[in-house]
Amino acid sequence: MDKIKMTTPLVEMDGDEMTRVIWQMIKDDLISPYVELNTEYYDLSVTSRDNTNDQVTVDAANAIKKYHVGVKCATITANPQRKEEYNLKQLLPSPNGTIRGILDGTIFRAPIVMDKIKPVMKNWKKPITVARHSYADIFNGTEYHVEEPGTAELTFRNKEGKELFHATVCEYEGPGVLQSIYNKDKSITNFARTCFRYALDTKQDLWFSTKDTICKIYDGTFRAIFQKVYEEEFKEEFEKAGLTYFYTLMDDAVARTVRAEGGYVWALKNYDGDVMSDMVSSGFGSLAMMTSVLVTPDGNYEYEAAHGTVPRHYYRYLKGEKTSTNPVATIFAWTGALKKRGELDGCQALQDFAGKLEKACIDTIDQGIVTKDLVPMLEGVEPKAVNTDEFFLEIKTRLNQMMV
């Protein structure tokens, strides 16, 4: 068959360790035989970012603004141990945080649901999509370790230098820690609009939760902006579609989520979304079965797996050992990007191919052929644990049959 042609490139961001190995396998075995792959490539490995002083990350984010669709491999955010391991000259910020700060979007994470993997929460019948604000909060906070007695103060001055706010944060009698965080009304408004639009597009109710009883100004601003955007821009559409916008406190939302059957979008601030997306993914089965897409109000999309670089498997791989690493979330990052590229370019063949690749993955698992992490989760079928190479071969066999 002729390969499917891509008229516009998508932004490809390579990564680190075992996911980098899987990344190449996906391209070589599952995409390139069928698609004339057209990407603008950026190497976001930890050494490449170190060598370019993180300029490569900034360039990749700006390329997404240009081409509107990107797909990203998992990457290392180095700590002191990783700095020594990879002989880095500096500790750079999270590449995800850098990209999200430049694009200022919302991360939507949803589990890949299939017949033979049942949620740990037995009452969960439908996917729960976590919508995570991806700007500022503690991820762009300023931190300081206090070493001696002193005073920490919070001050705001306007552009003319006039002091509009001043408060004593803490009188330190000895060592301690200090942190400041921030956000902006513009970003919060974009977050709200993106969540309401996504809920409408996917025909799901929208929940939003903060702790505005404690953080009366910070979290209260989030709540007020969400309510304003809903009332002024989306209420009529929601009511017409039979959908509900629901606000509740963070602790109540967690309790309700445990008891709910799913089928809604749960909007959360940056840190809350980071934590709760892992809880939701584990409840549905595995972080390796969780999709993730960053969506901006001006129409940019960045797809990635929700998990990390799987270093434990990578060290075994370097010794020549076979691993049983689950590639499904990374495959679905590629299929999500290909679908969106096909949608924006009006290429139905590319969208259809991505759908077939997803079905090949799901059919493989539903027939009991899985990586070792999924063995305890299967129900209604006898599991057959395979290594990564064998799993790819099984997917490719089914994909070949669909592409005839």
Contacts in CASP RR format, 6 or more apart in sequence:
PFRMAT RR
TARGET T0000
AUTHOR 0000-0000-0000
METHOD contacts of the structure
MODEL  1
MDKIKMTTPLVEMDGDEMTRVIWQMIKDDLISPYVELNTEYYDLSVTSRD
NTNDQVTVDAANAIKKYHVGVKCATITANPQRKEEYNLKQLLPSPNGTIR
GILDGTIFRAPIVMDKIKPVMKNWKKPITVARHSYADIFNGTEYHVEEPG
TAELTFRNKEGKELFHATVCEYEGPGVLQSIYNKDKSITNFARTCFRYAL
DTKQDLWFSTKDTICKIYDGTFRAIFQKVYEEEFKEEFEKAGLTYFYTLM
DDAVARTVRAEGGYVWALKNYDGDVMSDMVSSGFGSLAMMTSVLVTPDGN
YEYEAAHGTVPRHYYRYLKGEKTSTNPVATIFAWTGALKKRGELDGCQAL
QDFAGKLEKACIDTIDQGIVTKDLVPMLEGVEPKAVNTDEFFLEIKTRLN
QMMV
1 34 0 8 1.000
1 403 0 8 1.000
3 33 0 8 1.000
3 34 0 8 1.000
3 35 0 8 1.000
3 36 0 8 1.000
4 34 0 8 1.000
4 35 0 8 1.000
4 36 0 8 1.000
4 347 0 8 1.000
4 349 0 8 1.000
4 350 0 8 1.000
4 353 0 8 1.000
5 36 0 8 1.000
5 38 0 8 1.000
5 347 0 8 1.000
6 35 0 8 1.000
6 36 0 8 1.000
6 37 0 8 1.000
6 38 0 8 1.000
6 341 0 8 1.000
6 342 0 8 1.000
6 345 0 8 1.000
6 347 0 8 1.000
6 350 0 8 1.000
7 38 0 8 1.000
7 345 0 8 1.000
7 347 0 8 1.000
8 38 0 8 1.000
8 67 0 8 1.000
8 341 0 8 1.000
8 344 0 8 1.000
8 345 0 8 1.000
9 38 0 8 1.000
9 39 0 8 1.000
9 40 0 8 1.000
9 67 0 8 1.000
10 38 0 8 1.000
10 39 0 8 1.000
10 40 0 8 1.000
10 67 0 8 1.000
10 69 0 8 1.000
10 70 0 8 1.000
10 71 0 8 1.000
10 337 0 8 1.000
10 338 0 8 1.000
10 341 0 8 1.000
11 39 0 8 1.000
11 40 0 8 1.000
11 42 0 8 1.000
11 60 0 8 1.000
11 63 0 8 1.000
11 64 0 8 1.000
11 67 0 8 1.000
11 69 0 8 1.000
11 70 0 8 1.000
11 71 0 8 1.000
11 302 0 8 1.000
12 39 0 8 1.000
12 40 0 8 1.000
12 41 0 8 1.000
12 42 0 8 1.000
12 70 0 8 1.000
12 71 0 8 1.000
13 42 0 8 1.000
13 44 0 8 1.000
13 60 0 8 1.000
13 70 0 8 1.000
13 71 0 8 1.000
13 72 0 8 1.000
13 73 0 8 1.000
13 75 0 8 1.000
14 20 0 8 1.000
14 23 0 8 1.000
14 41 0 8 1.000
14 42 0 8 1.000
14 43 0 8 1.000
14 44 0 8 1.000
14 45 0 8 1.000
14 73 0 8 1.000
15 23 0 8 1.000
15 43 0 8 1.000
15 44 0 8 1.000
15 45 0 8 1.000
15 72 0 8 1.000
15 73 0 8 1.000
15 74 0 8 1.000
15 75 0 8 1.000
15 309 0 8 1.000
16 45 0 8 1.000
16 46 0 8 1.000
16 73 0 8 1.000
16 74 0 8 1.000
16 75 0 8 1.000
16 76 0 8 1.000
16 309 0 8 1.000
17 74 0 8 1.000
17 76 0 8 1.000
17 309 0 8 1.000
17 310 0 8 1.000
17 311 0 8 1.000
17 314 0 8 1.000
18 309 0 8 1.000
18 310 0 8 1.000
18 311 0 8 1.000
18 313 0 8 1.000
18 314 0 8 1.000
18 317 0 8 1.000
18 323 0 8 1.000
18 325 0 8 1.000
19 73 0 8 1.000
19 74 0 8 1.000
19 305 0 8 1.000
19 307 0 8 1.000
19 308 0 8 1.000
19 309 0 8 1.000
19 310 0 8 1.000
19 330 0 8 1.000
20 45 0 8 1.000
20 73 0 8 1.000
20 309 0 8 1.000
21 314 0 8 1.000
21 317 0 8 1.000
22 325 0 8 1.000
22 327 0 8 1.000
22 330 0 8 1.000
22 388 0 8 1.000
23 73 0 8 1.000
23 330 0 8 1.000
25 327 0 8 1.000
25 388 0 8 1.000
25 392 0 8 1.000
26 327 0 8 1.000
26 330 0 8 1.000
26 331 0 8 1.000
26 334 0 8 1.000
27 37 0 8 1.000
27 334 0 8 1.000
29 392 0 8 1.000
29 396 0 8 1.000
30 331 0 8 1.000
30 334 0 8 1.000
30 357 0 8 1.000
30 392 0 8 1.000
30 395 0 8 1.000
30 396 0 8 1.000
30 399 0 8 1.000
31 37 0 8 1.000
31 334 0 8 1.000
31 338 0 8 1.000
31 357 0 8 1.000
34 353 0 8 1.000
34 399 0 8 1.000
34 403 0 8 1.000
35 338 0 8 1.000
35 350 0 8 1.000
35 353 0 8 1.000
40 63 0 8 1.000
40 67 0 8 1.000
42 56 0 8 1.000
42 57 0 8 1.000
42 59 0 8 1.000
42 60 0 8 1.000
42 63 0 8 1.000
43 56 0 8 1.000
44 56 0 8 1.000
44 57 0 8 1.000
44 60 0 8 1.000
44 72 0 8 1.000
44 73 0 8 1.000
44 75 0 8 1.000
44 95 0 8 1.000
45 75 0 8 1.000
45 76 0 8 1.000
46 75 0 8 1.000
46 76 0 8 1.000
46 78 0 8 1.000
46 82 0 8 1.000
46 86 0 8 1.000
46 88 0 8 1.000
47 86 0 8 1.000
47 88 0 8 1.000
48 56 0 8 1.000
49 56 0 8 1.000
49 57 0 8 1.000
49 75 0 8 1.000
49 92 0 8 1.000
49 95 0 8 1.000
50 86 0 8 1.000
50 88 0 8 1.000
50 89 0 8 1.000
50 90 0 8 1.000
50 92 0 8 1.000
53 90 0 8 1.000
53 92 0 8 1.000
54 92 0 8 1.000
54 93 0 8 1.000
54 95 0 8 1.000
54 98 0 8 1.000
57 95 0 8 1.000
57 98 0 8 1.000
57 99 0 8 1.000
58 98 0 8 1.000
58 102 0 8 1.000
60 72 0 8 1.000
60 99 0 8 1.000
61 98 0 8 1.000
61 99 0 8 1.000
61 101 0 8 1.000
61 102 0 8 1.000
61 103 0 8 1.000
62 102 0 8 1.000
63 70 0 8 1.000
64 70 0 8 1.000
64 99 0 8 1.000
64 103 0 8 1.000
64 300 0 8 1.000
64 301 0 8 1.000
64 302 0 8 1.000
65 102 0 8 1.000
65 103 0 8 1.000
65 300 0 8 1.000
68 299 0 8 1.000
68 300 0 8 1.000
68 301 0 8 1.000
68 344 0 8 1.000
69 300 0 8 1.000
69 301 0 8 1.000
69 302 0 8 1.000
69 303 0 8 1.000
69 337 0 8 1.000
69 340 0 8 1.000
69 341 0 8 1.000
69 344 0 8 1.000
70 301 0 8 1.000
70 302 0 8 1.000
70 303 0 8 1.000
70 337 0 8 1.000
71 302 0 8 1.000
71 303 0 8 1.000
71 304 0 8 1.000
71 333 0 8 1.000
71 334 0 8 1.000
71 336 0 8 1.000
71 337 0 8 1.000
72 96 0 8 1.000
72 99 0 8 1.000
72 302 0 8 1.000
72 303 0 8 1.000
72 304 0 8 1.000
72 333 0 8 1.000
73 304 0 8 1.000
73 305 0 8 1.000
73 330 0 8 1.000
74 304 0 8 1.000
74 305 0 8 1.000
74 307 0 8 1.000
74 308 0 8 1.000
74 309 0 8 1.000
74 310 0 8 1.000
74 330 0 8 1.000
75 95 0 8 1.000
75 96 0 8 1.000
75 309 0 8 1.000
76 82 0 8 1.000
76 86 0 8 1.000
76 309 0 8 1.000
77 92 0 8 1.000
77 93 0 8 1.000
77 94 0 8 1.000
77 95 0 8 1.000
77 96 0 8 1.000
78 86 0 8 1.000
78 88 0 8 1.000
78 91 0 8 1.000
78 92 0 8 1.000
79 91 0 8 1.000
80 91 0 8 1.000
82 88 0 8 1.000
83 90 0 8 1.000
83 91 0 8 1.000
94 139 0 8 1.000
96 304 0 8 1.000
97 134 0 8 1.000
97 139 0 8 1.000
97 140 0 8 1.000
99 294 0 8 1.000
99 302 0 8 1.000
100 107 0 8 1.000
100 134 0 8 1.000
100 135 0 8 1.000
100 139 0 8 1.000
100 294 0 8 1.000
101 134 0 8 1.000
101 135 0 8 1.000
101 136 0 8 1.000
101 140 0 8 1.000
103 134 0 8 1.000
103 294 0 8 1.000
103 296 0 8 1.000
103 300 0 8 1.000
103 302 0 8 1.000
104 134 0 8 1.000
104 135 0 8 1.000
104 187 0 8 1.000
104 190 0 8 1.000
104 296 0 8 1.000
105 133 0 8 1.000
105 134 0 8 1.000
105 135 0 8 1.000
105 187 0 8 1.000
105 190 0 8 1.000
105 191 0 8 1.000
105 194 0 8 1.000
105 294 0 8 1.000
105 295 0 8 1.000
105 296 0 8 1.000
105 297 0 8 1.000
105 300 0 8 1.000
106 131 0 8 1.000
106 132 0 8 1.000
106 133 0 8 1.000
106 134 0 8 1.000
106 190 0 8 1.000
106 191 0 8 1.000
106 194 0 8 1.000
106 195 0 8 1.000
106 198 0 8 1.000
106 267 0 8 1.000
106 294 0 8 1.000
106 295 0 8 1.000
106 296 0 8 1.000
107 130 0 8 1.000
107 131 0 8 1.000
107 132 0 8 1.000
107 133 0 8 1.000
107 134 0 8 1.000
107 273 0 8 1.000
107 277 0 8 1.000
107 292 0 8 1.000
107 293 0 8 1.000
107 294 0 8 1.000
107 295 0 8 1.000
108 129 0 8 1.000
108 130 0 8 1.000
108 131 0 8 1.000
108 132 0 8 1.000
108 198 0 8 1.000
108 265 0 8 1.000
108 292 0 8 1.000
108 293 0 8 1.000
108 294 0 8 1.000
108 295 0 8 1.000
109 129 0 8 1.000
109 130 0 8 1.000
109 132 0 8 1.000
109 277 0 8 1.000
109 280 0 8 1.000
109 281 0 8 1.000
109 290 0 8 1.000
109 291 0 8 1.000
109 292 0 8 1.000
109 306 0 8 1.000
110 127 0 8 1.000
110 128 0 8 1.000
110 129 0 8 1.000
110 130 0 8 1.000
110 290 0 8 1.000
110 291 0 8 1.000
111 127 0 8 1.000
111 128 0 8 1.000
111 280 0 8 1.000
111 281 0 8 1.000
111 284 0 8 1.000
111 285 0 8 1.000
111 289 0 8 1.000
111 290 0 8 1.000
111 291 0 8 1.000
112 289 0 8 1.000
112 290 0 8 1.000
112 291 0 8 1.000
112 328 0 8 1.000
112 329 0 8 1.000
112 332 0 8 1.000
112 362 0 8 1.000
113 126 0 8 1.000
113 127 0 8 1.000
113 284 0 8 1.000
114 362 0 8 1.000
114 365 0 8 1.000
114 366 0 8 1.000
115 366 0 8 1.000
116 365 0 8 1.000
116 366 0 8 1.000
116 368 0 8 1.000
116 378 0 8 1.000
116 379 0 8 1.000
116 380 0 8 1.000
116 381 0 8 1.000
117 284 0 8 1.000
117 285 0 8 1.000
117 289 0 8 1.000
117 365 0 8 1.000
117 374 0 8 1.000
117 377 0 8 1.000
117 378 0 8 1.000
117 379 0 8 1.000
118 377 0 8 1.000
118 379 0 8 1.000
119 283 0 8 1.000
119 284 0 8 1.000
119 285 0 8 1.000
120 282 0 8 1.000
120 283 0 8 1.000
120 284 0 8 1.000
120 285 0 8 1.000
121 258 0 8 1.000
121 283 0 8 1.000
121 284 0 8 1.000
123 259 0 8 1.000
123 260 0 8 1.000
123 261 0 8 1.000
124 260 0 8 1.000
124 261 0 8 1.000
124 262 0 8 1.000
124 283 0 8 1.000
124 284 0 8 1.000
125 261 0 8 1.000
125 262 0 8 1.000
125 263 0 8 1.000
126 261 0 8 1.000
126 262 0 8 1.000
126 263 0 8 1.000
127 262 0 8 1.000
127 263 0 8 1.000
127 284 0 8 1.000
128 257 0 8 1.000
128 260 0 8 1.000
128 262 0 8 1.000
128 263 0 8 1.000
128 264 0 8 1.000
128 266 0 8 1.000
128 280 0 8 1.000
128 284 0 8 1.000
129 198 0 8 1.000
129 202 0 8 1.000
129 204 0 8 1.000
129 263 0 8 1.000
129 264 0 8 1.000
129 265 0 8 1.000
129 266 0 8 1.000
130 266 0 8 1.000
130 268 0 8 1.000
130 273 0 8 1.000
130 276 0 8 1.000
130 277 0 8 1.000
130 280 0 8 1.000
131 194 0 8 1.000
131 195 0 8 1.000
131 198 0 8 1.000
131 206 0 8 1.000
131 265 0 8 1.000
131 266 0 8 1.000
131 267 0 8 1.000
131 268 0 8 1.000
132 268 0 8 1.000
132 269 0 8 1.000
132 270 0 8 1.000
132 272 0 8 1.000
132 273 0 8 1.000
132 274 0 8 1.000
132 277 0 8 1.000
133 187 0 8 1.000
133 188 0 8 1.000
133 191 0 8 1.000
133 267 0 8 1.000
133 268 0 8 1.000
133 269 0 8 1.000
133 270 0 8 1.000
133 273 0 8 1.000
134 270 0 8 1.000
134 294 0 8 1.000
135 183 0 8 1.000
135 184 0 8 1.000
135 187 0 8 1.000
135 191 0 8 1.000
135 270 0 8 1.000
136 181 0 8 1.000
136 182 0 8 1.000
136 183 0 8 1.000
136 184 0 8 1.000
136 187 0 8 1.000
136 270 0 8 1.000
137 181 0 8 1.000
137 182 0 8 1.000
137 183 0 8 1.000
137 269 0 8 1.000
137 270 0 8 1.000
137 271 0 8 1.000
138 179 0 8 1.000
138 181 0 8 1.000
138 270 0 8 1.000
138 271 0 8 1.000
139 270 0 8 1.000
139 271 0 8 1.000
140 181 0 8 1.000
140 182 0 8 1.000
141 179 0 8 1.000
141 180 0 8 1.000
141 181 0 8 1.000
141 182 0 8 1.000
142 179 0 8 1.000
142 180 0 8 1.000
143 177 0 8 1.000
143 178 0 8 1.000
143 179 0 8 1.000
144 177 0 8 1.000
144 178 0 8 1.000
144 179 0 8 1.000
145 175 0 8 1.000
145 176 0 8 1.000
145 177 0 8 1.000
145 178 0 8 1.000
146 152 0 8 1.000
146 172 0 8 1.000
146 174 0 8 1.000
146 175 0 8 1.000
146 176 0 8 1.000
146 177 0 8 1.000
146 178 0 8 1.000
147 174 0 8 1.000
147 175 0 8 1.000
148 172 0 8 1.000
148 174 0 8 1.000
148 175 0 8 1.000
149 172 0 8 1.000
149 173 0 8 1.000
149 174 0 8 1.000
150 171 0 8 1.000
150 172 0 8 1.000
150 174 0 8 1.000
151 168 0 8 1.000
151 170 0 8 1.000
151 171 0 8 1.000
151 172 0 8 1.000
152 168 0 8 1.000
152 169 0 8 1.000
152 170 0 8 1.000
152 172 0 8 1.000
152 178 0 8 1.000
153 166 0 8 1.000
153 167 0 8 1.000
153 168 0 8 1.000
153 169 0 8 1.000
154 165 0 8 1.000
154 166 0 8 1.000
154 167 0 8 1.000
154 169 0 8 1.000
154 180 0 8 1.000
155 163 0 8 1.000
155 165 0 8 1.000
155 166 0 8 1.000
156 163 0 8 1.000
156 164 0 8 1.000
156 165 0 8 1.000
156 166 0 8 1.000
157 163 0 8 1.000
157 164 0 8 1.000
158 164 0 8 1.000
169 178 0 8 1.000
170 178 0 8 1.000
181 218 0 8 1.000
183 218 0 8 1.000
183 221 0 8 1.000
183 222 0 8 1.000
185 221 0 8 1.000
185 225 0 8 1.000
188 221 0 8 1.000
188 222 0 8 1.000
188 225 0 8 1.000
188 226 0 8 1.000
189 225 0 8 1.000
189 229 0 8 1.000
190 296 0 8 1.000
190 297 0 8 1.000
191 267 0 8 1.000
192 225 0 8 1.000
192 226 0 8 1.000
192 229 0 8 1.000
192 230 0 8 1.000
192 267 0 8 1.000
193 229 0 8 1.000
193 233 0 8 1.000
193 297 0 8 1.000
194 295 0 8 1.000
194 296 0 8 1.000
194 297 0 8 1.000
195 206 0 8 1.000
195 208 0 8 1.000
195 226 0 8 1.000
195 265 0 8 1.000
195 267 0 8 1.000
196 206 0 8 1.000
196 229 0 8 1.000
196 230 0 8 1.000
196 233 0 8 1.000
196 234 0 8 1.000
196 238 0 8 1.000
196 245 0 8 1.000
197 234 0 8 1.000
198 265 0 8 1.000
198 295 0 8 1.000
199 205 0 8 1.000
199 206 0 8 1.000
199 238 0 8 1.000
199 243 0 8 1.000
199 245 0 8 1.000
199 264 0 8 1.000
199 265 0 8 1.000
200 234 0 8 1.000
200 237 0 8 1.000
200 238 0 8 1.000
200 241 0 8 1.000
200 243 0 8 1.000
202 265 0 8 1.000
203 241 0 8 1.000
203 243 0 8 1.000
204 243 0 8 1.000
204 263 0 8 1.000
204 264 0 8 1.000
204 265 0 8 1.000
205 243 0 8 1.000
205 244 0 8 1.000
205 245 0 8 1.000
205 246 0 8 1.000
205 263 0 8 1.000
205 264 0 8 1.000
205 265 0 8 1.000
206 238 0 8 1.000
206 243 0 8 1.000
206 244 0 8 1.000
206 245 0 8 1.000
206 246 0 8 1.000
206 264 0 8 1.000
206 265 0 8 1.000
206 267 0 8 1.000
207 246 0 8 1.000
207 247 0 8 1.000
207 248 0 8 1.000
207 253 0 8 1.000
207 264 0 8 1.000
207 265 0 8 1.000
207 266 0 8 1.000
207 267 0 8 1.000
208 222 0 8 1.000
208 223 0 8 1.000
208 226 0 8 1.000
208 245 0 8 1.000
208 246 0 8 1.000
208 247 0 8 1.000
208 266 0 8 1.000
208 267 0 8 1.000
208 268 0 8 1.000
209 247 0 8 1.000
209 248 0 8 1.000
209 249 0 8 1.000
209 250 0 8 1.000
209 252 0 8 1.000
209 253 0 8 1.000
209 266 0 8 1.000
209 267 0 8 1.000
209 268 0 8 1.000
209 272 0 8 1.000
210 219 0 8 1.000
210 220 0 8 1.000
210 222 0 8 1.000
210 223 0 8 1.000
210 249 0 8 1.000
210 250 0 8 1.000
210 269 0 8 1.000
210 272 0 8 1.000
211 219 0 8 1.000
211 249 0 8 1.000
211 250 0 8 1.000
211 251 0 8 1.000
212 219 0 8 1.000
212 220 0 8 1.000
212 222 0 8 1.000
212 223 0 8 1.000
212 249 0 8 1.000
213 249 0 8 1.000
219 269 0 8 1.000
222 269 0 8 1.000
223 247 0 8 1.000
226 247 0 8 1.000
226 267 0 8 1.000
227 247 0 8 1.000
230 238 0 8 1.000
230 245 0 8 1.000
234 245 0 8 1.000
235 245 0 8 1.000
238 244 0 8 1.000
238 245 0 8 1.000
248 256 0 8 1.000
250 268 0 8 1.000
250 272 0 8 1.000
253 266 0 8 1.000
254 276 0 8 1.000
257 266 0 8 1.000
257 276 0 8 1.000
257 280 0 8 1.000
266 276 0 8 1.000
266 280 0 8 1.000
268 276 0 8 1.000
277 290 0 8 1.000
277 292 0 8 1.000
277 306 0 8 1.000
278 287 0 8 1.000
278 306 0 8 1.000
280 290 0 8 1.000
281 287 0 8 1.000
281 289 0 8 1.000
281 290 0 8 1.000
281 306 0 8 1.000
284 290 0 8 1.000
285 377 0 8 1.000
286 326 0 8 1.000
286 373 0 8 1.000
286 374 0 8 1.000
286 377 0 8 1.000
287 306 0 8 1.000
287 307 0 8 1.000
287 329 0 8 1.000
288 305 0 8 1.000
288 307 0 8 1.000
288 326 0 8 1.000
288 328 0 8 1.000
288 329 0 8 1.000
288 371 0 8 1.000
288 373 0 8 1.000
289 326 0 8 1.000
289 328 0 8 1.000
289 329 0 8 1.000
289 374 0 8 1.000
290 305 0 8 1.000
290 306 0 8 1.000
290 307 0 8 1.000
290 329 0 8 1.000
291 303 0 8 1.000
291 305 0 8 1.000
291 306 0 8 1.000
291 329 0 8 1.000
291 332 0 8 1.000
291 333 0 8 1.000
291 336 0 8 1.000
292 303 0 8 1.000
292 304 0 8 1.000
292 305 0 8 1.000
292 306 0 8 1.000
292 329 0 8 1.000
292 333 0 8 1.000
293 301 0 8 1.000
293 302 0 8 1.000
293 303 0 8 1.000
293 304 0 8 1.000
293 336 0 8 1.000
294 300 0 8 1.000
294 301 0 8 1.000
294 302 0 8 1.000
294 303 0 8 1.000
294 304 0 8 1.000
295 301 0 8 1.000
301 337 0 8 1.000
301 340 0 8 1.000
303 333 0 8 1.000
303 334 0 8 1.000
303 336 0 8 1.000
303 337 0 8 1.000
303 340 0 8 1.000
304 333 0 8 1.000
305 329 0 8 1.000
305 330 0 8 1.000
305 332 0 8 1.000
305 333 0 8 1.000
306 329 0 8 1.000
307 329 0 8 1.000
310 325 0 8 1.000
313 323 0 8 1.000
313 325 0 8 1.000
316 323 0 8 1.000
317 323 0 8 1.000
322 387 0 8 1.000
322 388 0 8 1.000
322 389 0 8 1.000
323 387 0 8 1.000
323 388 0 8 1.000
324 371 0 8 1.000
324 372 0 8 1.000
324 373 0 8 1.000
324 385 0 8 1.000
324 386 0 8 1.000
324 387 0 8 1.000
324 388 0 8 1.000
324 391 0 8 1.000
325 371 0 8 1.000
325 388 0 8 1.000
326 371 0 8 1.000
326 373 0 8 1.000
326 374 0 8 1.000
326 391 0 8 1.000
327 371 0 8 1.000
327 388 0 8 1.000
327 391 0 8 1.000
327 392 0 8 1.000
328 361 0 8 1.000
328 365 0 8 1.000
331 357 0 8 1.000
331 358 0 8 1.000
331 361 0 8 1.000
331 395 0 8 1.000
332 358 0 8 1.000
332 361 0 8 1.000
334 354 0 8 1.000
334 357 0 8 1.000
335 354 0 8 1.000
335 355 0 8 1.000
335 357 0 8 1.000
335 358 0 8 1.000
336 354 0 8 1.000
338 350 0 8 1.000
338 351 0 8 1.000
338 353 0 8 1.000
338 354 0 8 1.000
339 350 0 8 1.000
339 351 0 8 1.000
339 354 0 8 1.000
339 355 0 8 1.000
341 347 0 8 1.000
341 350 0 8 1.000
342 348 0 8 1.000
342 350 0 8 1.000
342 351 0 8 1.000
343 351 0 8 1.000
353 403 0 8 1.000
356 399 0 8 1.000
356 402 0 8 1.000
356 403 0 8 1.000
357 395 0 8 1.000
357 399 0 8 1.000
359 398 0 8 1.000
359 402 0 8 1.000
360 395 0 8 1.000
360 396 0 8 1.000
360 398 0 8 1.000
360 399 0 8 1.000
360 402 0 8 1.000
361 395 0 8 1.000
363 398 0 8 1.000
364 370 0 8 1.000
364 391 0 8 1.000
364 394 0 8 1.000
364 395 0 8 1.000
364 398 0 8 1.000
365 374 0 8 1.000
365 378 0 8 1.000
366 381 0 8 1.000
367 381 0 8 1.000
368 378 0 8 1.000
368 381 0 8 1.000
368 382 0 8 1.000
368 383 0 8 1.000
368 384 0 8 1.000
369 384 0 8 1.000
369 386 0 8 1.000
369 391 0 8 1.000
369 394 0 8 1.000
370 378 0 8 1.000
370 383 0 8 1.000
370 384 0 8 1.000
370 385 0 8 1.000
370 386 0 8 1.000
370 391 0 8 1.000
371 385 0 8 1.000
371 386 0 8 1.000
371 387 0 8 1.000
371 388 0 8 1.000
371 391 0 8 1.000
372 385 0 8 1.000
374 383 0 8 1.000
375 383 0 8 1.000
375 385 0 8 1.000
386 394 0 8 1.000
END
